[in-house]
């Protein structure tokens, strides 16, 4: 019985030491800096009564952009990510939220939301993220945001209009600098997108 008790204490001691080692390893890791994107509030659109209901589909993107990491392209054709930095969500989800917020800030639609929000939409906004990262050319980093947009009618799913929007801003390759520059470039895209769409709804 004494030997069994000593064996039990040895097992418990091993478990405690293992848990302590895991805790110390966790304390030694550095959490990633997390950055958000914003939606502009100062969007000038044509005045008039609010009209139309619209849903914003989740943007599509290539796998390299379908992530919560911040893209940096140090050389043409080479894709990397900013060290120890991330977005608050996967980029398509985050961009969808900011597109909706931008349209809400413009106050030109009766309602805008996501598919499944119990809206019976007149329009669906379909988007594709083509570029969303910091591109370094001749040693100069530039934030580039390019989004293809289609307005689809609820009547038969007809594409009523489409356009590609692009915004750029002087950038940086570190996480904080890249995130701030991409936010500025996105603001250009969102302002142009909202103005374009609301003239067609």
Order of alpha helices (4+ residues) and beta strands (2+ residues): alpha-beta-beta-beta-beta-beta-beta-alpha-beta-beta-beta-beta-alpha
